[in-house]
Amino acid sequence: MSEQTSTPQAAAEDEVLFEAADGVGVITLNRPKALNALSHGMVVAVREQLAAWEEDPAVRAVVVRGAGERGLCAGGDVVSLHGMITTGRAAEAMGYFEDEYAMNHAISVYPKPYVAFMDGFVLGGGVGVSAHGSHRVVTERTRIGMPETGIGFTPDVGGSWLLARAPRNLGRHLGLTSAFATGADALELGFGDVLVDSGDLDAIVAELRAEVGSAGDDADAAHAAVDAVLARHARPASEAPLLADAEWLEPAYAHDRVEDVFAALEATAADHADEGVRTRAAEAAETVRAKSPTAVKVTLEALRRLGDRAGGTGRREGVAAALEQEHTLASHLTRGHDMAEGIRAQLVDKDRNPQWSPATVEEVSDEAVAAHFGPGEDAPLRLR
């Protein structure tokens, strides 16, 4: 027997849908024309629904998925944030971040199975709504990215923790370049747990309802039922492209100064015996140089700080620490020049010609970077 539930806070035009049936609550991000970008109302609605389902014994597992054919989620609604930032409402923008980070944290500590369908594009805030769950499902269509440095911001939604703990410095590469990771990459980097065929997702929901719904109220039984369903649909992954390039990416990103990363990439581009590697190294250097110099330097320092303690840190503690640091960085970056300019160039005017200030990484001092980690105008975020 199925029971329909409605959102506790109505997001505009049914932007997010909730349905509880046979023991499984399904969250559908429902803005397909905007690739399911997360509005503030959606963020609050998801957090409230998760809290309600946590207390509901009839709901034993949660699934999150995206409407449409393109993917789970393109990230946060940064065009709305641009309007706030450029009209002196940075504190209002920070309210969005605080609610989003509370949602990300709730997912990371959720006591029931949280099954995320990371199909298609999973960008920025889409990582936050999926990659902290207990069961991260990727497909042959998965393209995961943290594109924040291209808009003068830094990887957030707890994504900096995932990037910092990724093996062989590959998270640094993704964070600085905004490059996409495939489903196979995600398994190797710690962003995903199991790869399935994208055509199997509806069948997985049906099987979860059949098996989780009859698993009883025990949380361990629900987790075991989810594990069993996903194991039946698991497919071997193809070669992970990022791992194939780790031989030259790892030493290049071992440096803690962006200038040294550039030097290493440019040396590889000039001297490597493999022409394909020379081309990819040159492209990586060119890509990072096109990003916001301030955001690139702040991001590398953020990952360095988290990386120093990521090895022995579990998901709950690690995600909370990352979100608290990201909140501090957001407090500074939303009031700086580059975030408003980056969103303008990429998503408002779409001229793809941001005028960064400072214009080069060499002009961004260590003191300026360090200041982003000090107290901002907003009260610190406290999640632990």
C-alpha positions in Angstrom: 0.0 0.0 0.0 1.4 3.4 -0.9 1.1 6.7 1.0 1.7 10.1 -0.7 3.4 12.8 1.4 3.6 16.5 0.6 6.4 18.9 1.1 6.5 20.7 4.5 7.5 23.9 2.8 6.2 24.3 -0.7 8.9 25.1 -3.1 7.8 27.2 -6.1 6.1 25.4 -8.9 6.7 21.9 -7.3 10.5 22.3 -7.7 11.0 19.3 -5.4 8.7 16.3 -5.1 8.4 13.9 -2.2 6.7 10.5 -2.2 6.7 7.8 0.5 5.6 4.4 -0.6 6.3 0.9 0.8 9.0 1.9 3.1 11.0 4.2 0.7 10.8 7.9 0.5 11.8 9.4 -2.9 13.0 12.9 -3.3 12.9 14.2 -6.9 14.6 17.4 -7.7 12.2 18.8 -10.2 13.6 21.7 -12.2 14.6 19.8 -15.4 14.9 23.0 -17.5 17.5 24.3 -15.0 19.1 20.9 -14.6 17.5 20.7 -11.2 19.5 23.6 -9.7 18.7 24.0 -6.0 16.7 27.0 -5.1 16.6 28.2 -1.4 13.1 26.8 -1.1 14.2 23.4 -2.4 17.1 23.2 0.1 14.8 24.0 3.1 12.1 21.6 1.9 14.6 18.7 1.5 16.1 19.3 5.0 12.6 19.4 6.6 11.4 16.3 4.8 14.5 14.4 5.8 13.9 15.3 9.4 10.2 14.2 9.1 11.2 10.9 7.5 13.9 10.3 10.1 11.1 10.2 12.7 8.7 8.2 10.6 9.0 4.4 11.2 7.1 3.8 8.0 10.0 5.3 6.0 13.1 3.0 6.2 15.2 4.3 3.3 15.4 7.5 1.2 16.3 7.8 -2.5 17.2 11.1 -4.2 17.1 11.5 -8.0 16.8 14.2 -10.6 13.9 14.8 -13.0 14.6 14.9 -16.8 17.3 13.3 -18.9 20.3 15.5 -18.2 21.3 14.6 -14.6 20.8 14.9 -10.9 21.6 18.5 -10.3 23.6 21.4 -11.8 24.3 22.9 -8.3 22.9 25.9 -6.5 20.9 28.7 -8.0 23.8 31.0 -8.2 22.0 33.5 -10.5 19.7 34.3 -7.6 22.8 34.6 -5.4 24.3 37.1 -7.9 21.3 39.3 -7.5 21.7 39.3 -3.7 25.5 39.9 -3.9 25.2 42.8 -6.3 22.5 44.6 -4.4 24.2 44.6 -1.0 22.4 41.6 0.4 25.4 39.3 1.1 23.9 38.4 4.4 20.9 37.0 2.6 23.1 35.0 0.3 24.8 33.6 3.4 21.4 32.5 4.7 21.1 30.3 1.6 24.5 28.8 2.3 23.7 28.2 5.9 20.5 26.3 5.0 22.2 24.3 2.3 25.1 23.3 4.5 22.6 22.2 7.2 21.0 20.0 4.6 24.4 18.6 3.5 25.3 17.9 7.1 21.9 16.2 7.7 22.6 13.9 4.8 26.1 13.0 6.1 24.7 11.9 9.5 21.4 10.4 8.3 20.6 7.2 10.2 18.6 5.5 7.5 19.9 4.4 4.1 20.3 7.4 1.8 20.5 6.2 -1.8 21.7 8.9 -4.2 21.3 8.4 -8.0 24.3 10.3 -9.3 23.3 9.9 -12.9 24.2 12.4 -15.6 25.5 15.8 -14.4 26.2 16.1 -10.7 27.7 19.6 -10.2 28.5 21.7 -7.1 25.4 21.6 -4.9 24.4 18.3 -6.7 27.5 16.7 -5.0 26.3 18.0 -1.6 22.9 16.5 -2.0 24.3 13.1 -3.0 27.9 12.3 -2.3 27.6 12.4 1.5 24.9 9.7 1.5 25.3 6.1 2.7 24.8 4.6 -0.8 26.2 6.7 -3.8 25.1 5.2 -7.1 26.9 6.2 -10.3 26.2 5.2 -13.9 27.9 5.2 -17.3 26.5 8.7 -17.8 27.8 10.3 -14.6 29.8 13.5 -14.9 30.8 14.9 -11.5 32.2 18.4 -11.2 33.0 21.1 -8.7 33.0 24.2 -11.0 33.3 26.9 -8.3 36.7 28.4 -9.2 35.2 29.4 -12.6 32.7 31.7 -10.8 35.2 33.1 -8.3 34.1 30.8 -5.5 35.5 27.6 -3.8 34.3 24.0 -3.7 31.7 23.8 -1.0 28.7 21.7 0.2 31.2 19.5 1.9 32.8 18.8 -1.4 36.2 20.1 -0.2 36.4 17.2 2.2 35.8 14.7 -0.6 38.4 16.5 -2.8 41.0 16.7 0.0 40.8 12.9 0.7 40.8 11.8 -2.9 43.9 9.7 -3.6 47.0 10.8 -5.5 46.2 14.6 -5.3 43.4 14.1 -7.9 41.0 16.0 -5.8 43.2 19.1 -6.1 43.2 18.7 -9.9 39.4 18.5 -10.0 39.0 21.4 -7.5 41.3 23.8 -9.4 40.4 22.9 -13.0 36.6 22.2 -12.5 37.2 19.1 -14.6 34.5 16.4 -14.7 35.0 12.9 -13.2 33.3 9.9 -14.7 31.4 7.2 -12.8 34.5 5.0 -12.9 36.6 7.9 -11.5 34.0 8.4 -8.8 34.5 4.9 -7.5 38.2 5.4 -7.3 38.1 8.8 -5.8 35.6 8.2 -3.0 32.6 10.0 -4.6 30.6 6.9 -5.4 30.1 3.3 -4.1 28.5 1.3 -7.0 28.2 1.7 -10.7 24.9 0.5 -12.4 23.4 1.0 -15.8 21.4 4.2 -16.0 18.5 2.2 -17.4 18.2 0.2 -14.2 17.4 3.1 -11.9 13.6 2.7 -12.0 13.9 -1.0 -11.4 16.2 -0.3 -8.4 13.5 1.9 -6.8 10.9 -0.8 -7.4 13.1 -3.5 -5.8 14.0 -1.2 -2.9 10.3 -0.8 -2.2 9.8 -4.5 -2.3 12.8 -5.5 -0.1 13.3 -2.5 2.2 9.6 -2.3 2.8 9.6 -5.9 4.1 12.8 -5.6 6.0 11.3 -4.5 9.3 12.1 -1.6 11.5 15.7 -2.5 12.2 18.1 0.0 10.6 20.7 -2.7 9.9 18.2 -4.8 8.1 17.3 -1.8 5.9 20.9 -1.1 5.1 21.4 -4.8 4.2 18.4 -4.8 2.0 19.7 -1.8 0.1 23.1 -3.4 -0.2 21.6 -6.5 -1.7 19.5 -4.6 -4.3 22.5 -2.5 -5.4 24.8 -5.6 -5.6 22.4 -7.3 -8.0 22.6 -4.3 -10.4 26.3 -3.5 -10.0 28.4 -3.5 -13.1 32.2 -3.5 -13.5 33.6 0.0 -14.2 35.7 0.8 -17.2 39.2 2.4 -16.7 39.1 5.6 -14.7 40.5 8.3 -16.9 41.8 10.4 -14.0 43.6 7.4 -12.5 45.2 6.7 -15.9 46.8 10.2 -15.7 47.8 10.0 -12.1 51.4 9.3 -13.0 51.9 13.0 -14.0 49.0 14.6 -12.1 50.0 13.4 -8.7 53.5 15.1 -8.6 52.2 18.3 -10.3 49.6 18.8 -7.6 51.8 17.8 -4.7 52.8 21.4 -4.4 51.1 23.7 -1.9 51.7 26.9 -4.0 49.7 27.4 -7.2 52.7 28.9 -8.8 54.6 25.7 -8.3 51.6 23.6 -9.6 51.8 25.7 -12.8 55.5 25.2 -13.1 55.1 21.5 -12.8 52.3 21.3 -15.3 54.1 23.4 -17.8 57.3 21.3 -17.4 55.2 18.2 -18.1 53.7 20.0 -21.1 57.1 20.8 -22.4 59.1 17.6 -21.6 56.9 14.5 -21.3 57.7 11.8 -23.8 54.0 11.2 -24.4 52.4 13.7 -26.8 49.0 13.1 -25.3 50.2 13.8 -21.8 51.9 17.0 -23.0 48.7 18.2 -24.5 46.6 17.4 -21.4 49.1 19.0 -19.1 49.1 22.2 -21.2 45.3 22.2 -21.1 45.3 21.7 -17.3 47.6 24.7 -16.8 45.7 26.9 -19.2 42.4 25.9 -17.6 43.6 26.8 -14.1 45.0 30.1 -15.3 41.6 31.0 -16.7 39.9 30.6 -13.3 39.7 33.2 -10.6 43.2 33.6 -9.2 41.9 34.4 -5.7 39.5 31.4 -5.8 42.2 29.1 -7.1 44.7 30.0 -4.3 42.0 29.9 -1.6 40.9 26.5 -2.9 44.3 24.9 -2.8 44.9 26.2 0.7 41.5 24.9 1.8 42.3 21.4 0.5 45.7 21.5 2.0 44.3 22.3 5.5 41.6 19.6 5.2 44.1 17.1 3.7 46.4 17.5 6.7 43.7 15.8 8.8 41.5 13.9 6.3 43.2 10.6 6.5 41.9 9.5 9.9 38.7 11.5 9.8 35.3 9.8 9.3 32.6 11.1 7.2 30.6 12.8 10.0 33.5 14.7 11.5 35.1 15.4 8.1 32.1 16.8 6.4 31.2 19.0 9.4 34.7 20.4 9.5 34.7 21.1 5.8 31.3 22.8 5.9 32.4 25.0 8.7 35.6 26.0 6.8 33.6 26.5 3.6 31.1 28.8 5.5 34.0 31.0 6.6 35.3 31.2 3.0 31.9 31.9 1.6 31.5 34.8 4.1 34.6 36.4 2.5 34.1 35.4 -1.1 30.5 36.6 -1.4 31.7 40.1 -0.4 34.7 40.1 -2.8 35.0 41.1 -6.4 35.4 37.8 -8.2 32.3 35.9 -7.2 29.9 38.5 -8.6 32.1 38.9 -11.7 32.4 35.2 -12.3 28.6 34.6 -12.1 28.0 37.6 -14.3 30.4 36.3 -17.0 29.4 32.7 -16.9 25.7 32.7 -16.2 24.2 36.3 -16.4 25.7 38.1 -19.4 27.3 34.9 -20.6 30.2 36.6 -22.3 32.6 34.1 -20.8 35.1 36.9 -20.2 35.5 37.5 -16.5 37.7 40.4 -15.4 39.3 39.0 -12.3 40.8 41.2 -9.6 43.6 40.5 -8.9 44.1 39.3 -12.5 46.9 36.7 -11.9 47.8 34.2 -9.1 51.1 36.0 -8.8 49.3 39.1 -7.6 47.3 37.2 -4.9 49.5 37.4 -1.7 49.8 34.7 0.9 48.4 37.3 3.4 45.3 37.8 1.2 44.7 34.0 1.1 45.2 33.6 4.8 42.6 36.4 5.5 39.9 34.3 3.9 40.3 31.7 6.7 39.9 34.3 9.5 36.7 35.6 11.0 34.2 37.1 8.5 31.2 39.3 8.9 28.9 36.3 9.6 28.8 34.3 12.7 30.7 31.0 12.4 28.8 27.9 11.3 28.6 25.3 14.1 27.6 21.8 13.2 29.4 19.6 15.7 
